[in-house]
């Protein structure tokens, strides 16, 4: 049973509620396209937490903390409210368990503060904003558009010192993210507002933003972050199922075989089963395909190996392999540099352990398709179903559609890429996901 509030506690709670209501209305007045998001983020008092925070569903506030913030600077409450609202719109909390939390904490705070400063709202401006803007300018020169995902990848590749981290936290941190941990709060299924619902809210904000900010500056950073939040994610495992072909595999056909009659015969008539098992059945399994690895300057080393290992592992785990396979791993830039034939797990393990990546020139996709066509004419493939081309996307696509399916797999989204040909499929893999893939063989592979 909840403890009854004292008269003083009731007054503090009422004042804090009024302050947050004023902050809510201030945001709504200046940023009308956030109306749906503001309506979705309910406020809930949580005495003793000494912060403002969100669990992905509500804005949690300590009434005493709110009053102290307001006394120090009334604008800081509205700023923190807007900061938290942007975390929800960008679904930052729902990715928390998948990331290195310290790096993700910093990346998301920088991203939302960059959006706020980009909008140039006087009602939420603070004294240290000038220092923050100088730092953001430096980060933009190194990273480009400052979305949380891009900042996170940058810090993972270019680790910062503890002192630099503290400086950045002082400039950009506003709220506490500990309530994002799913082990500390209700499960995602129990949340009234799920990640999918926040995505729909984000799509609404994105649509409304265009009409509210037409011919106005200051929304570029918000647009970039909304694009990242609402962009389509790809199920790479599902797409690879398109590369299955019909074939004959020597296994018991469970659909046509009745074990009851079979075992009955064995029990009552010695070794005489009533029905012999059907050894052959038709199954959808990958038998022949090509993996083309773009080894141009922007697709080097560990990332290429990680993609290859991920692709092979997915196919194996989905039981889409025959006992005998015919896989060609092509390394290519502006020409085919090498062709490694894989017929079994041992071949693949050897390639991952000892294989060298070669090339690192400019990119041209056409030689790969020409080479595969040559292999087909030489009888190398009986029924080639598909080709998976891992690339940065900056190359010359062939005009003619081949007789097999094609996937162009890219590392991270890039709006500057040319569109893939209409006869091919596109999949975008996130680099942090690839980098965190562990090699089950423990192989490092050559560079």
C-alpha positions as CSV (number, residue, x, y, z in Angstrom):
1,X,0.0,0.0,0.0
2,X,1.4,3.4,-1.0
3,X,2.4,5.6,1.9
4,X,0.2,8.8,2.3
5,X,2.0,12.0,1.4
6,X,2.6,14.7,4.0
7,X,1.2,18.1,3.4
8,X,4.7,19.4,2.4
9,X,5.3,16.5,0.0
10,X,1.9,17.1,-1.6
11,X,2.8,20.7,-2.2
12,X,6.2,19.8,-3.7
13,X,4.5,17.2,-6.0
14,X,1.9,19.7,-7.1
15,X,4.5,22.4,-7.9
16,X,6.7,19.8,-9.8
17,X,3.7,18.8,-11.8
18,X,2.9,22.4,-12.7
19,X,6.5,23.0,-13.8
20,X,6.5,19.9,-16.0
21,X,3.1,20.9,-17.4
22,X,4.6,24.3,-18.3
23,X,7.6,22.6,-20.0
24,X,5.2,20.3,-21.9
25,X,3.2,23.3,-23.2
26,X,6.4,25.2,-24.1
27,X,7.6,22.3,-26.3
28,X,4.2,22.0,-27.9
29,X,4.0,25.7,-28.6
30,X,7.3,25.8,-30.4
31,X,7.4,22.3,-31.9
32,X,3.8,21.5,-32.8
33,X,4.9,18.4,-34.8
34,X,5.8,16.7,-31.4
35,X,2.1,16.7,-30.3
36,X,1.6,12.9,-30.8
37,X,4.9,12.1,-29.1
38,X,4.1,14.4,-26.1
39,X,0.7,12.8,-25.7
40,X,2.4,9.3,-25.8
41,X,4.9,10.2,-23.0
42,X,3.0,10.2,-19.7
43,X,4.5,11.6,-16.5
44,X,4.9,9.6,-13.4
45,X,6.2,10.7,-10.0
46,X,9.1,8.6,-8.6
47,X,10.3,10.2,-5.4
48,X,14.0,9.6,-4.4
49,X,15.5,8.9,-7.8
50,X,17.1,12.3,-7.9
51,X,16.7,12.7,-11.6
52,X,14.5,12.9,-14.7
53,X,14.4,9.7,-16.7
54,X,12.2,7.5,-18.9
55,X,11.6,3.8,-19.0
56,X,10.5,4.0,-22.7
57,X,6.9,4.6,-21.7
58,X,6.7,7.4,-19.1
59,X,8.7,10.4,-18.0
60,X,9.8,9.5,-14.4
61,X,10.5,12.5,-12.2
62,X,11.6,13.2,-8.6
63,X,9.5,16.2,-7.5
64,X,12.3,17.6,-5.3
65,X,14.8,17.3,-8.1
66,X,12.5,19.1,-10.5
67,X,12.1,22.0,-8.1
68,X,15.9,22.3,-7.6
69,X,16.4,22.3,-11.4
70,X,13.8,25.0,-11.8
71,X,15.4,27.2,-9.1
72,X,18.8,26.9,-10.8
73,X,17.5,27.6,-14.3
74,X,13.8,27.3,-15.4
75,X,14.9,26.5,-19.0
76,X,16.8,23.4,-17.8
77,X,13.6,21.6,-17.0
78,X,12.1,22.1,-20.5
79,X,15.5,21.2,-22.0
80,X,15.6,17.9,-20.1
81,X,12.0,17.2,-21.0
82,X,12.7,17.7,-24.7
83,X,15.9,15.7,-24.4
84,X,14.0,12.7,-22.9
85,X,11.2,13.0,-25.5
86,X,13.8,12.8,-28.3
87,X,15.2,9.6,-26.8
88,X,11.8,8.1,-27.0
89,X,11.1,9.3,-30.5
90,X,14.4,7.8,-31.7
91,X,13.8,4.6,-29.7
92,X,17.2,4.9,-28.0
93,X,16.2,2.9,-24.9
94,X,15.0,-0.1,-26.9
95,X,18.6,-0.7,-28.2
96,X,20.2,-0.4,-24.9
97,X,20.7,-4.2,-24.1
98,X,22.3,-4.7,-27.5
99,X,25.0,-2.1,-27.1
100,X,28.0,-1.3,-25.0
101,X,26.0,0.8,-22.5
102,X,28.7,3.4,-21.7
103,X,29.3,4.2,-25.3
104,X,25.6,4.1,-26.2
105,X,24.8,6.4,-23.3
106,X,27.2,9.0,-24.6
107,X,26.3,8.6,-28.3
108,X,22.5,9.1,-27.7
109,X,23.0,12.1,-25.5
110,X,25.2,13.8,-28.1
111,X,22.7,13.0,-30.8
112,X,19.7,14.5,-29.1
113,X,21.5,17.5,-27.9
114,X,22.8,18.1,-31.4
115,X,19.1,18.0,-32.6
116,X,18.0,20.5,-30.0
117,X,20.9,22.9,-30.7
118,X,20.3,22.6,-34.4
119,X,16.7,23.8,-33.9
120,X,18.0,27.0,-32.1
121,X,15.1,27.3,-29.6
122,X,15.6,30.2,-27.2
123,X,13.2,28.7,-24.7
124,X,15.6,25.8,-24.0
125,X,19.0,27.5,-24.4
126,X,21.6,27.1,-21.6
127,X,24.8,28.8,-20.7
128,X,27.1,25.9,-21.8
129,X,25.5,25.6,-25.2
130,X,28.3,27.5,-26.9
131,X,30.9,25.0,-25.7
132,X,28.7,22.1,-26.8
133,X,28.2,23.6,-30.2
134,X,32.0,24.0,-30.7
135,X,32.4,20.3,-29.8
136,X,29.6,19.2,-32.1
137,X,31.3,21.1,-35.0
138,X,34.5,19.0,-34.5
139,X,32.5,15.8,-34.2
140,X,30.6,16.5,-37.4
141,X,33.8,17.0,-39.3
142,X,34.9,13.5,-38.2
143,X,31.6,11.7,-38.3
144,X,29.2,13.5,-40.6
145,X,25.5,13.6,-39.7
146,X,25.3,13.0,-36.0
147,X,22.9,10.2,-35.4
148,X,23.3,8.0,-32.4
149,X,24.2,5.0,-34.5
150,X,27.0,6.9,-36.4
151,X,28.4,8.4,-33.2
152,X,28.4,5.0,-31.5
153,X,30.3,3.4,-34.4
154,X,32.8,6.2,-34.4
155,X,33.5,5.9,-30.7
156,X,33.8,2.1,-31.0
157,X,36.4,2.6,-33.7
158,X,38.1,5.6,-32.2
159,X,38.0,5.1,-28.4
160,X,38.2,8.2,-26.2
161,X,40.0,8.7,-23.0
162,X,38.2,8.7,-19.6
163,X,38.9,12.4,-19.3
164,X,37.3,13.1,-22.8
165,X,34.3,11.0,-21.9
166,X,33.7,13.0,-18.7
167,X,34.0,16.3,-20.6
168,X,31.4,15.1,-23.2
169,X,29.1,13.9,-20.4
170,X,29.2,17.3,-18.7
171,X,28.3,19.0,-22.0
172,X,25.6,16.6,-23.3
173,X,24.1,14.4,-20.5
174,X,20.8,15.5,-19.1
175,X,18.9,12.5,-17.9
176,X,19.6,9.0,-16.4
177,X,19.4,5.9,-18.7
178,X,19.4,3.2,-16.0
179,X,15.7,2.7,-16.4
180,X,16.3,1.5,-20.0
181,X,17.6,-1.8,-18.7
182,X,14.9,-4.4,-19.3
183,X,16.0,-6.3,-16.2
184,X,15.2,-3.4,-14.0
185,X,11.7,-2.5,-15.4
186,X,8.8,-4.3,-16.9
187,X,9.4,-6.4,-19.9
188,X,8.9,-5.1,-23.4
189,X,5.7,-7.1,-23.7
190,X,4.3,-5.4,-20.6
191,X,5.1,-1.9,-21.8
192,X,2.0,0.0,-22.9
193,X,4.0,1.8,-25.5
194,X,6.3,-0.6,-27.4
195,X,9.2,0.1,-29.8
196,X,6.9,-0.5,-32.7
197,X,4.4,2.1,-31.4
198,X,7.2,4.6,-30.9
199,X,8.3,4.0,-34.5
200,X,4.8,4.8,-35.6
201,X,4.9,8.0,-33.6
202,X,8.3,8.8,-35.2
203,X,6.8,8.3,-38.6
204,X,4.0,10.7,-37.7
205,X,6.6,13.3,-36.5
206,X,8.6,12.8,-39.7
207,X,5.5,13.4,-41.8
208,X,4.3,16.5,-39.8
209,X,7.8,17.9,-39.8
210,X,7.8,18.5,-43.5
211,X,4.8,20.8,-43.4
212,X,5.9,22.6,-40.2
213,X,9.5,23.3,-41.3
214,X,9.0,23.9,-45.0
215,X,11.6,26.4,-46.2
216,X,13.0,26.7,-42.7
217,X,16.4,25.9,-41.4
218,X,17.2,24.1,-38.2
219,X,15.6,20.7,-38.7
220,X,18.3,18.9,-40.7
221,X,19.6,17.0,-37.6
222,X,16.1,16.0,-36.6
223,X,15.4,14.7,-40.1
224,X,18.6,12.6,-40.2
225,X,17.8,11.0,-36.8
226,X,14.2,10.3,-37.8
227,X,15.4,8.7,-41.1
228,X,17.6,6.4,-39.1
229,X,14.8,5.6,-36.6
230,X,12.1,4.9,-39.2
231,X,14.2,3.2,-42.0
232,X,13.4,-0.3,-42.9
233,X,15.4,-3.0,-41.1
234,X,16.2,-6.2,-43.0
235,X,16.0,-9.7,-41.9
236,X,19.1,-11.1,-43.5
237,X,18.3,-14.7,-42.5
238,X,14.9,-14.5,-44.1
239,X,16.3,-13.1,-47.3
240,X,18.8,-15.9,-47.6
241,X,15.9,-18.4,-47.8
242,X,15.3,-17.1,-51.3
243,X,18.5,-18.9,-52.3
244,X,17.2,-22.4,-51.7
245,X,16.7,-24.9,-54.5
246,X,14.8,-28.2,-54.6
247,X,17.0,-31.2,-54.3
248,X,17.1,-34.8,-53.1
249,X,18.6,-35.5,-49.7
250,X,18.9,-39.0,-48.2
251,X,16.8,-38.7,-45.1
252,X,13.7,-40.3,-43.7
253,X,10.6,-38.6,-45.0
254,X,8.6,-37.9,-41.8
255,X,5.6,-36.7,-43.8
256,X,5.0,-40.0,-45.5
257,X,6.4,-42.4,-42.9
258,X,4.3,-43.9,-40.1
259,X,6.4,-44.9,-37.1
260,X,3.5,-46.7,-35.3
261,X,3.1,-49.4,-38.0
262,X,6.8,-49.6,-38.4
263,X,7.6,-50.3,-34.7
264,X,4.5,-52.6,-34.4
265,X,6.0,-54.8,-37.1
266,X,9.4,-54.9,-35.4
267,X,7.8,-55.8,-32.0
268,X,5.5,-58.6,-33.2
269,X,7.2,-60.0,-36.2
270,X,10.9,-59.9,-35.2
271,X,12.9,-57.8,-37.7
272,X,10.0,-57.5,-40.2
273,X,8.7,-53.9,-40.3
274,X,5.3,-53.5,-41.8
275,X,6.4,-50.5,-43.8
276,X,9.9,-49.7,-45.0
277,X,10.9,-46.0,-44.5
278,X,11.1,-43.8,-47.5
279,X,14.8,-42.8,-47.6
280,X,14.4,-40.0,-50.1
281,X,12.5,-36.7,-49.8
282,X,12.5,-33.4,-51.6
283,X,13.9,-30.6,-49.4
284,X,14.6,-26.9,-49.9
285,X,18.4,-26.7,-49.4
286,X,21.2,-24.5,-50.8
287,X,23.5,-26.3,-53.0
288,X,25.3,-23.9,-55.3
289,X,25.8,-20.2,-54.9
290,X,28.4,-17.5,-55.1
291,X,29.6,-15.0,-52.4
292,X,31.3,-12.0,-54.0
293,X,33.4,-9.9,-51.6
294,X,34.2,-6.3,-52.5
295,X,37.8,-5.8,-51.4
296,X,38.0,-2.2,-52.5
297,X,39.5,0.4,-50.1
298,X,36.4,0.9,-48.0
299,X,35.7,-2.9,-47.5
300,X,38.8,-4.1,-45.8
301,X,39.8,-6.7,-43.3
302,X,37.7,-7.8,-40.3
303,X,34.3,-6.5,-41.6
304,X,34.6,-8.6,-44.8
305,X,35.5,-11.7,-42.8
306,X,32.7,-11.0,-40.3
307,X,30.2,-10.8,-43.2
308,X,31.4,-14.0,-44.7
309,X,31.3,-15.9,-41.4
310,X,27.8,-14.5,-40.7
311,X,26.5,-15.5,-44.1
312,X,27.9,-19.0,-43.9
313,X,26.7,-19.5,-40.3
314,X,23.1,-18.4,-41.1
315,X,22.9,-20.9,-44.0
316,X,24.3,-23.7,-41.9
317,X,22.1,-23.0,-38.9
318,X,19.0,-22.9,-41.0
319,X,19.8,-26.4,-42.2
320,X,19.8,-25.2,-45.8
321,X,22.9,-27.1,-46.8
322,X,23.3,-30.4,-48.6
323,X,25.9,-32.8,-47.5
324,X,27.9,-31.8,-50.6
325,X,27.9,-28.1,-51.5
326,X,29.5,-26.0,-54.3
327,X,30.1,-22.4,-53.1
328,X,32.5,-20.0,-54.8
329,X,33.9,-17.1,-52.7
330,X,35.1,-14.4,-55.1
331,X,37.3,-11.5,-54.1
332,X,37.0,-8.6,-56.4
333,X,37.5,-4.8,-56.8
334,X,37.6,-3.7,-60.5
335,X,38.3,-7.3,-61.5
336,X,38.0,-10.8,-60.0
337,X,41.1,-11.2,-57.8
338,X,40.6,-14.7,-56.5
339,X,38.1,-17.6,-56.6
340,X,38.0,-20.0,-53.6
341,X,35.8,-23.1,-54.0
342,X,34.1,-24.4,-50.9
343,X,32.7,-28.0,-50.9
344,X,32.6,-28.7,-47.1
345,X,33.0,-27.1,-43.7
346,X,36.7,-27.9,-43.6
347,X,37.2,-25.8,-46.8
348,X,35.4,-22.9,-45.3
349,X,37.3,-23.1,-42.0
350,X,40.6,-23.2,-43.9
351,X,39.7,-20.1,-45.8
352,X,38.7,-18.2,-42.7
353,X,41.9,-19.3,-41.0
354,X,44.4,-18.9,-43.8
355,X,42.7,-16.9,-46.6
356,X,44.1,-13.6,-47.6
357,X,42.0,-10.7,-48.8
358,X,43.4,-9.3,-52.1
359,X,42.5,-6.3,-54.2
360,X,41.7,-2.9,-52.6
361,X,41.4,-1.1,-55.9
362,X,38.3,0.7,-57.4
363,X,35.0,-1.1,-57.6
364,X,33.2,-2.5,-60.7
365,X,30.5,-5.1,-60.3
366,X,30.4,-6.2,-63.9
367,X,33.5,-8.5,-64.0
368,X,32.0,-10.7,-61.3
369,X,28.8,-11.4,-63.3
370,X,30.9,-12.0,-66.4
371,X,33.1,-14.4,-64.5
372,X,30.1,-16.3,-63.1
373,X,28.6,-16.6,-66.5
374,X,31.9,-18.1,-67.8
375,X,31.8,-20.6,-64.9
376,X,28.3,-21.6,-65.9
377,X,29.3,-22.1,-69.5
378,X,32.1,-24.3,-68.4
379,X,29.7,-26.5,-66.4
380,X,30.9,-25.5,-63.0
381,X,27.3,-25.2,-61.7
382,X,24.3,-27.5,-62.2
383,X,21.7,-25.2,-60.8
384,X,23.2,-21.9,-59.5
385,X,20.5,-20.2,-57.5
386,X,22.0,-17.0,-56.2
387,X,24.9,-14.6,-55.8
388,X,25.4,-12.5,-52.7
389,X,27.6,-9.4,-53.3
390,X,29.0,-7.7,-50.2
391,X,30.1,-4.2,-51.1
392,X,30.2,-0.5,-50.2
393,X,27.8,0.1,-53.2
394,X,30.1,2.5,-55.1
395,X,30.6,0.7,-58.4
396,X,29.2,0.1,-61.8
397,X,26.2,-2.2,-61.9
398,X,25.5,-4.6,-64.8
399,X,22.5,-3.7,-66.9
400,X,21.5,-7.2,-67.8
401,X,19.6,-9.4,-65.3
402,X,21.4,-12.8,-64.7
403,X,19.5,-16.1,-64.6
404,X,19.9,-16.3,-60.8
405,X,18.9,-14.2,-57.8
406,X,21.2,-11.5,-56.6
407,X,21.5,-9.8,-53.2
408,X,23.6,-6.6,-52.8
409,X,24.5,-6.5,-49.1
410,X,25.7,-3.1,-47.9
411,X,27.4,-2.1,-44.6
412,X,25.2,0.6,-42.9
413,X,22.8,2.9,-44.7
414,X,24.3,5.6,-47.0
415,X,22.0,8.0,-48.8
416,X,24.7,8.8,-51.4
417,X,24.7,5.3,-52.9
418,X,23.1,4.7,-56.3
419,X,20.0,2.5,-56.2
420,X,20.5,-1.2,-56.9
421,X,19.2,-2.6,-60.2
422,X,15.5,-3.4,-60.1
423,X,16.2,-7.1,-60.7
424,X,18.2,-7.4,-57.5
425,X,17.5,-7.4,-53.7
426,X,19.1,-5.0,-51.3
427,X,20.0,-5.6,-47.7
428,X,21.7,-3.3,-45.2
429,X,23.7,-4.8,-42.4
430,X,24.7,-2.7,-39.4
431,X,28.4,-2.6,-38.7
432,X,28.1,-2.8,-34.9
433,X,26.1,-6.0,-35.3
434,X,28.7,-7.5,-37.7
435,X,31.6,-6.4,-35.5
436,X,30.1,-8.1,-32.4
437,X,29.6,-11.4,-34.2
438,X,32.0,-14.0,-32.7
439,X,33.9,-16.4,-34.8
440,X,32.8,-19.8,-33.6
441,X,36.1,-21.3,-34.9
442,X,38.1,-18.7,-33.1
443,X,39.8,-17.9,-36.4
444,X,41.3,-14.5,-37.0
445,X,42.1,-15.0,-40.7
446,X,44.6,-13.1,-42.8
447,X,44.5,-9.6,-44.0
